[in-house]
């Protein structure tokens, strides 16, 4: 029975270390101490959101439709994912932010209410 790799210990929530890999084809085994990447350590719900985000090429409207959630909820999930990946303290300055927001509004990707919220930020 195959299972997903656990990103954290289910007992104490500590870091998991992989110590063995086995090839499904030739059955070679590789033993050692291997660190999991950041994506393996994400909780299941954030990993699923990241997959949907990538599949939809970051198009918020498509993500809203697929998940049946609002723009602020998508933004909140994305912010949470970014923070979990360790980028919470990095502020990205975008001098064209207002222009980008207005272009999204013009293309119908966001509602007027969502545009107002984004412009407030």
ZAMIGU-555428 format. One record per atom (N, C-alpha, C): residue number from 1; x, y, z. Coordinates in nm, 3 decimals. Layout:
! residues N
{NUM; {X; Y; Z}}
...
This chain:
! residues 121
{1; {0.084; -0.118; 0.000}}
{1; {0.000; 0.000; 0.000}}
{1; {0.088; 0.124; 0.000}}
{2; {0.070; 0.210; -0.099}}
{2; {0.150; 0.332; -0.107}}
{2; {0.084; 0.444; -0.028}}
{3; {0.167; 0.523; 0.036}}
{3; {0.120; 0.637; 0.116}}
{3; {0.200; 0.760; 0.077}}
{4; {0.140; 0.877; 0.102}}
{4; {0.213; 1.002; 0.080}}
{4; {0.324; 1.014; 0.184}}
{5; {0.430; 1.084; 0.148}}
{5; {0.538; 1.110; 0.243}}
{5; {0.486; 1.206; 0.349}}
{6; {0.512; 1.173; 0.474}}
{6; {0.475; 1.263; 0.583}}
{6; {0.577; 1.375; 0.590}}
{7; {0.530; 1.496; 0.599}}
{7; {0.619; 1.610; 0.608}}
{7; {0.664; 1.640; 0.749}}
{8; {0.581; 1.598; 0.846}}
{8; {0.613; 1.619; 0.987}}
{8; {0.572; 1.495; 1.065}}
{9; {0.635; 1.478; 1.177}}
{9; {0.605; 1.363; 1.263}}
{9; {0.460; 1.372; 1.312}}
{10; {0.382; 1.264; 1.295}}
{10; {0.243; 1.269; 1.342}}
{10; {0.232; 1.265; 1.494}}
{11; {0.340; 1.234; 1.563}}
{11; {0.337; 1.227; 1.709}}
{11; {0.373; 1.361; 1.772}}
{12; {0.488; 1.418; 1.731}}
{12; {0.535; 1.540; 1.798}}
{12; {0.541; 1.662; 1.706}}
{13; {0.507; 1.645; 1.578}}
{13; {0.510; 1.754; 1.479}}
{13; {0.652; 1.797; 1.444}}
{14; {0.751; 1.714; 1.477}}
{14; {0.891; 1.744; 1.445}}
{14; {0.924; 1.714; 1.299}}
{15; {1.042; 1.752; 1.258}}
{15; {1.088; 1.730; 1.120}}
{15; {1.109; 1.581; 1.093}}
{16; {1.080; 1.541; 0.972}}
{16; {1.098; 1.402; 0.928}}
{16; {1.227; 1.393; 0.846}}
{17; {1.301; 1.286; 0.867}}
{17; {1.422; 1.261; 0.788}}
{17; {1.403; 1.128; 0.716}}
{18; {1.421; 1.128; 0.586}}
{18; {1.411; 1.005; 0.508}}
{18; {1.546; 0.936; 0.514}}
{19; {1.543; 0.805; 0.537}}
{19; {1.669; 0.731; 0.550}}
{19; {1.687; 0.623; 0.445}}
{20; {1.585; 0.600; 0.361}}
{20; {1.600; 0.495; 0.261}}
{20; {1.508; 0.521; 0.142}}
{21; {1.561; 0.497; 0.021}}
{21; {1.484; 0.502; -0.103}}
{21; {1.498; 0.369; -0.173}}
{22; {1.391; 0.325; -0.238}}
{22; {1.395; 0.200; -0.312}}
{22; {1.337; 0.223; -0.452}}
{23; {1.409; 0.178; -0.555}}
{23; {1.365; 0.190; -0.693}}
{23; {1.256; 0.087; -0.721}}
{24; {1.145; 0.132; -0.777}}
{24; {1.034; 0.042; -0.810}}
{24; {1.068; -0.048; -0.929}}
{25; {1.164; -0.007; -1.011}}
{25; {1.199; -0.083; -1.130}}
{25; {1.303; -0.191; -1.102}}
{26; {1.419; -0.151; -1.054}}
{26; {1.529; -0.247; -1.033}}
{26; {1.544; -0.290; -0.888}}
{27; {1.468; -0.230; -0.801}}
{27; {1.467; -0.259; -0.658}}
{27; {1.598; -0.225; -0.587}}
{28; {1.679; -0.138; -0.649}}
{28; {1.798; -0.088; -0.580}}
{28; {1.754; -0.008; -0.459}}
{29; {1.832; -0.015; -0.353}}
{29; {1.802; 0.059; -0.232}}
{29; {1.915; 0.157; -0.205}}
{30; {1.877; 0.280; -0.171}}
{30; {1.974; 0.383; -0.137}}
{30; {1.947; 0.423; 0.007}}
{31; {2.048; 0.408; 0.091}}
{31; {2.033; 0.443; 0.232}}
{31; {2.118; 0.564; 0.263}}
{32; {2.070; 0.646; 0.354}}
{32; {2.142; 0.766; 0.394}}
{32; {2.051; 0.854; 0.477}}
{33; {2.087; 0.979; 0.487}}
{33; {2.005; 1.077; 0.558}}
{33; {1.968; 1.185; 0.458}}
{34; {1.839; 1.192; 0.425}}
{34; {1.791; 1.284; 0.323}}
{34; {1.690; 1.381; 0.381}}
{35; {1.709; 1.507; 0.350}}
{35; {1.619; 1.611; 0.397}}
{35; {1.506; 1.628; 0.295}}
{36; {1.383; 1.641; 0.343}}
{36; {1.269; 1.664; 0.255}}
{36; {1.269; 1.809; 0.207}}
{37; {1.226; 1.832; 0.083}}
{37; {1.217; 1.970; 0.034}}
{37; {1.096; 2.040; 0.096}}
{38; {1.087; 2.169; 0.076}}
{38; {0.981; 2.250; 0.138}}
{38; {0.842; 2.202; 0.100}}
{39; {0.825; 2.158; -0.024}}
{39; {0.693; 2.117; -0.069}}
{39; {0.648; 1.987; -0.004}}
{40; {0.740; 1.897; 0.022}}
{40; {0.706; 1.772; 0.093}}
{40; {0.661; 1.801; 0.236}}
{41; {0.704; 1.911; 0.290}}
{41; {0.672; 1.944; 0.429}}
{41; {0.543; 2.023; 0.444}}
{42; {0.479; 2.061; 0.332}}
{42; {0.354; 2.136; 0.339}}
{42; {0.241; 2.048; 0.390}}
{43; {0.149; 2.108; 0.465}}
{43; {0.027; 2.034; 0.501}}
{43; {-0.050; 2.000; 0.372}}
{44; {-0.129; 1.895; 0.376}}
{44; {-0.199; 1.846; 0.258}}
{44; {-0.283; 1.955; 0.191}}
{45; {-0.355; 2.035; 0.269}}
{45; {-0.441; 2.138; 0.209}}
{45; {-0.359; 2.244; 0.135}}
{46; {-0.242; 2.281; 0.187}}
{46; {-0.159; 2.379; 0.118}}
{46; {-0.094; 2.320; -0.006}}
{47; {-0.058; 2.195; -0.002}}
{47; {-0.001; 2.129; -0.118}}
{47; {-0.104; 2.121; -0.230}}
{48; {-0.228; 2.089; -0.196}}
{48; {-0.335; 2.084; -0.295}}
{48; {-0.360; 2.223; -0.354}}
{49; {-0.358; 2.327; -0.269}}
{49; {-0.376; 2.464; -0.319}}
{49; {-0.262; 2.502; -0.413}}
{50; {-0.139; 2.469; -0.377}}
{50; {-0.023; 2.501; -0.462}}
{50; {-0.038; 2.434; -0.599}}
{51; {-0.084; 2.311; -0.600}}
{51; {-0.103; 2.239; -0.727}}
{51; {-0.210; 2.307; -0.813}}
{52; {-0.321; 2.347; -0.751}}
{52; {-0.427; 2.416; -0.824}}
{52; {-0.379; 2.551; -0.874}}
{53; {-0.302; 2.622; -0.791}}
{53; {-0.248; 2.753; -0.829}}
{53; {-0.158; 2.738; -0.953}}
{54; {-0.071; 2.640; -0.951}}
{54; {0.021; 2.618; -1.063}}
{54; {-0.056; 2.573; -1.186}}
{55; {-0.148; 2.481; -1.169}}
{55; {-0.227; 2.430; -1.282}}
{55; {-0.300; 2.543; -1.353}}
{56; {-0.349; 2.640; -1.275}}
{56; {-0.422; 2.754; -1.331}}
{56; {-0.333; 2.873; -1.363}}
{57; {-0.202; 2.851; -1.359}}
{57; {-0.104; 2.955; -1.392}}
{57; {-0.124; 3.083; -1.312}}
{58; {-0.170; 3.068; -1.188}}
{58; {-0.187; 3.183; -1.100}}
{58; {-0.307; 3.268; -1.133}}
{59; {-0.394; 3.225; -1.224}}
{59; {-0.513; 3.302; -1.261}}
{59; {-0.614; 3.291; -1.146}}
{60; {-0.629; 3.400; -1.073}}
{60; {-0.712; 3.401; -0.953}}
{60; {-0.857; 3.363; -0.984}}
{61; {-0.911; 3.416; -1.094}}
{61; {-1.050; 3.386; -1.130}}
{61; {-1.070; 3.236; -1.152}}
{62; {-0.974; 3.171; -1.218}}
{62; {-0.985; 3.027; -1.241}}
{62; {-0.975; 2.950; -1.109}}
{63; {-0.889; 2.996; -1.020}}
{63; {-0.874; 2.931; -0.890}}
{63; {-1.003; 2.948; -0.809}}
{64; {-1.061; 3.068; -0.814}}
{64; {-1.189; 3.094; -0.747}}
{64; {-1.295; 2.996; -0.796}}
{65; {-1.304; 2.982; -0.929}}
{65; {-1.406; 2.893; -0.989}}
{65; {-1.382; 2.748; -0.948}}
{66; {-1.258; 2.704; -0.959}}
{66; {-1.229; 2.564; -0.929}}
{66; {-1.255; 2.528; -0.784}}
{67; {-1.218; 2.618; -0.694}}
{67; {-1.234; 2.590; -0.551}}
{67; {-1.368; 2.639; -0.494}}
{68; {-1.437; 2.724; -0.572}}
{68; {-1.563; 2.778; -0.523}}
{68; {-1.545; 2.873; -0.406}}
{69; {-1.437; 2.952; -0.410}}
{69; {-1.408; 3.046; -0.301}}
{69; {-1.388; 3.186; -0.358}}
{70; {-1.391; 3.286; -0.272}}
{70; {-1.379; 3.426; -0.313}}
{70; {-1.233; 3.468; -0.331}}
{71; {-1.216; 3.583; -0.394}}
{71; {-1.082; 3.638; -0.415}}
{71; {-1.007; 3.654; -0.283}}
{72; {-1.068; 3.716; -0.180}}
{72; {-0.994; 3.731; -0.053}}
{72; {-0.952; 3.597; 0.008}}
{73; {-1.033; 3.493; -0.012}}
{73; {-0.996; 3.361; 0.040}}
{73; {-0.878; 3.304; -0.036}}
{74; {-0.879; 3.321; -0.169}}
{74; {-0.764; 3.275; -0.250}}
{74; {-0.639; 3.349; -0.205}}
{75; {-0.650; 3.481; -0.189}}
{75; {-0.535; 3.562; -0.147}}
{75; {-0.485; 3.517; -0.010}}
{76; {-0.577; 3.489; 0.081}}
{76; {-0.539; 3.442; 0.214}}
{76; {-0.467; 3.307; 0.209}}
{77; {-0.517; 3.217; 0.127}}
{77; {-0.453; 3.086; 0.113}}
{77; {-0.314; 3.100; 0.052}}
{78; {-0.301; 3.190; -0.047}}
{78; {-0.171; 3.212; -0.110}}
{78; {-0.073; 3.275; -0.010}}
{79; {-0.119; 3.372; 0.066}}
{79; {-0.034; 3.434; 0.168}}
{79; {0.012; 3.331; 0.271}}
{80; {-0.080; 3.244; 0.312}}
{80; {-0.046; 3.139; 0.409}}
{80; {0.057; 3.043; 0.351}}
{81; {0.040; 3.005; 0.225}}
{81; {0.135; 2.916; 0.158}}
{81; {0.273; 2.981; 0.150}}
{82; {0.277; 3.108; 0.111}}
{82; {0.403; 3.181; 0.101}}
{82; {0.473; 3.186; 0.236}}
{83; {0.396; 3.211; 0.340}}
{83; {0.453; 3.217; 0.476}}
{83; {0.505; 3.080; 0.519}}
{84; {0.430; 2.974; 0.491}}
{84; {0.473; 2.839; 0.528}}
{84; {0.602; 2.800; 0.457}}
{85; {0.618; 2.847; 0.334}}
{85; {0.740; 2.818; 0.258}}
{85; {0.860; 2.900; 0.307}}
{86; {0.835; 2.992; 0.400}}
{86; {0.945; 3.067; 0.461}}
{86; {0.971; 3.203; 0.400}}
{87; {0.876; 3.257; 0.328}}
{87; {0.897; 3.386; 0.262}}
{87; {0.813; 3.497; 0.324}}
{88; {0.770; 3.479; 0.448}}
{88; {0.679; 3.575; 0.510}}
{88; {0.737; 3.715; 0.529}}
{89; {0.867; 3.726; 0.547}}
{89; {0.926; 3.856; 0.574}}
{89; {0.976; 3.928; 0.449}}
{90; {0.957; 3.866; 0.335}}
{90; {1.004; 3.928; 0.212}}
{90; {0.891; 4.011; 0.151}}
{91; {0.914; 4.139; 0.139}}
{91; {0.817; 4.228; 0.078}}
{91; {0.864; 4.258; -0.063}}
{92; {0.777; 4.232; -0.157}}
{92; {0.811; 4.258; -0.297}}
{92; {0.746; 4.389; -0.338}}
{93; {0.829; 4.484; -0.380}}
{93; {0.778; 4.612; -0.424}}
{93; {0.745; 4.605; -0.571}}
{94; {0.622; 4.642; -0.604}}
{94; {0.577; 4.641; -0.743}}
{94; {0.529; 4.781; -0.777}}
{95; {0.611; 4.859; -0.848}}
{95; {0.572; 4.996; -0.880}}
{95; {0.452; 5.003; -0.974}}
{96; {0.419; 4.895; -1.043}}
{96; {0.306; 4.895; -1.136}}
{96; {0.182; 4.829; -1.077}}
{97; {0.177; 4.817; -0.946}}
{97; {0.068; 4.744; -0.880}}
{97; {-0.069; 4.800; -0.918}}
{98; {-0.087; 4.931; -0.904}}
{98; {-0.218; 4.990; -0.934}}
{98; {-0.256; 4.967; -1.080}}
{99; {-0.161; 4.981; -1.169}}
{99; {-0.187; 4.959; -1.312}}
{99; {-0.228; 4.813; -1.335}}
{100; {-0.157; 4.720; -1.272}}
{100; {-0.189; 4.578; -1.285}}
{100; {-0.329; 4.548; -1.235}}
{101; {-0.365; 4.607; -1.122}}
{101; {-0.498; 4.585; -1.065}}
{101; {-0.605; 4.637; -1.160}}
{102; {-0.584; 4.755; -1.214}}
{102; {-0.682; 4.813; -1.307}}
{102; {-0.692; 4.732; -1.435}}
{103; {-0.581; 4.678; -1.480}}
{103; {-0.584; 4.592; -1.600}}
{103; {-0.660; 4.462; -1.572}}
{104; {-0.642; 4.405; -1.452}}
{104; {-0.716; 4.285; -1.414}}
{104; {-0.866; 4.315; -1.410}}
{105; {-0.901; 4.431; -1.357}}
{105; {-1.040; 4.472; -1.352}}
{105; {-1.096; 4.487; -1.492}}
{106; {-1.020; 4.550; -1.580}}
{106; {-1.062; 4.572; -1.718}}
{106; {-1.083; 4.439; -1.792}}
{107; {-1.000; 4.340; -1.763}}
{107; {-1.012; 4.208; -1.828}}
{107; {-1.120; 4.122; -1.763}}
{108; {-1.179; 4.171; -1.655}}
{108; {-1.284; 4.095; -1.587}}
{108; {-1.232; 3.985; -1.497}}
{109; {-1.103; 3.989; -1.465}}
{109; {-1.044; 3.887; -1.380}}
{109; {-1.078; 3.908; -1.232}}
{110; {-1.107; 4.032; -1.196}}
{110; {-1.147; 4.062; -1.059}}
{110; {-1.267; 4.156; -1.064}}
{111; {-1.344; 4.156; -0.956}}
{111; {-1.462; 4.243; -0.948}}
{111; {-1.420; 4.383; -0.902}}
{112; {-1.510; 4.482; -0.920}}
{112; {-1.478; 4.617; -0.870}}
{112; {-1.448; 4.618; -0.720}}
{113; {-1.522; 4.535; -0.645}}
{113; {-1.500; 4.529; -0.500}}
{113; {-1.360; 4.474; -0.468}}
{114; {-1.321; 4.371; -0.543}}
{114; {-1.189; 4.312; -0.522}}
{114; {-1.079; 4.413; -0.559}}
{115; {-1.102; 4.489; -0.666}}
{115; {-1.006; 4.590; -0.707}}
{115; {-0.990; 4.696; -0.598}}
{116; {-1.100; 4.737; -0.539}}
{116; {-1.094; 4.837; -0.432}}
{116; {-1.013; 4.785; -0.315}}
{117; {-1.037; 4.659; -0.276}}
{117; {-0.960; 4.598; -0.167}}
{117; {-0.813; 4.592; -0.199}}
{118; {-0.780; 4.554; -0.321}}
{118; {-0.640; 4.545; -0.361}}
{118; {-0.574; 4.683; -0.362}}
{119; {-0.645; 4.783; -0.408}}
{119; {-0.589; 4.918; -0.413}}
{119; {-0.567; 4.973; -0.272}}
{120; {-0.649; 4.930; -0.177}}
{120; {-0.632; 4.972; -0.037}}
{120; {-0.501; 4.917; 0.021}}
{121; {-0.465; 4.796; -0.021}}
{121; {-0.343; 4.734; 0.030}}
{121; {-0.224; 4.816; -0.012}}
